[in-house]
Amino acid sequence: MIIKKETIKRNTIDKMQKRKKEKKSQVLEDILEEYCLKRNSFNPAHPSPNLFIGKLEFRMKQYYNNLYKTTNRFTE
């Protein structure tokens, strides 16, 4: 009885460790695959587009245009 419980416990631990190793290897494979896909798209000679700043400038222009229109409407 005691031997069976120990054997079952050991088998369970072995299965858990095996799954953990498989999961780690799958994560590493996913990282490597993503790296390989992006590796050739990086060009340090060209600056990356700063989308946040571009969108912010656009919003600020719209805001100030609207503000200018409303102040002109009240002054006329």
N, C-alpha and C positions, 0 to 999 in steps of 0.2 A: 504494500500500500504506500509506504513512505517512498520507495524507489519510484513508483509510478508517478506520484505527485511531483517529485524532483525532476523526473524525466519530462513530464508535461510542462513544468515551469521552465525548464531549460530550453525546450523546443519553442515555447512561446517567446522567450527572450531572443532566441536565435532568429526567429521570423521577424520580430520587431527590428532587430539590428539590420537584417537584410533589407527590409523595406526602407529603412532610414538611409542606407547606402545607395539604394536604387533611386530614392528621391533626390539625394545630393547629386548623384551623377546626372539625373535628368535636368536638374537646375543648371548644372555646369554646361551641359550640352546646349540648353536654351540660350545661355549667356554667350557661349561661343558662336552659336548660329547668328544671333543678333549682331555680335561684333563683326562677323564676316560680312554681313549684309551692309553694315554702315562703314566699314573700313575704307572702301573705295570712294565714298561720297564726301569725305572730308578733304578740303583743300585749304591749307593754311595761308595761301597767298591771297585768297578772297575773304573779306570779312563776312561773317554770318549776318543775315538780315535781322535787325532788331524789331521784331513785330510789335512788341509792347510799346516801344517809343513811337513807332509809326501810328499806331492806333490812338495813343494818348494825344499826339499832336493833332490828329484829325478831330478828336472829340473837343480839344481845347479851341480849335479854330471854329467849330460849330457853335460852341458855347459863347465865345466872344462875338461872333457874328449875330447870334440871337440876342445877346445882351445889347449890342450896338443898335440893332433894329428896334428893340423895345425902348431904349433911351431916346432914340430919334422920334419915335411915335409920340412920346410924352412931351418932347420939347417943341413939337410943331403945333 
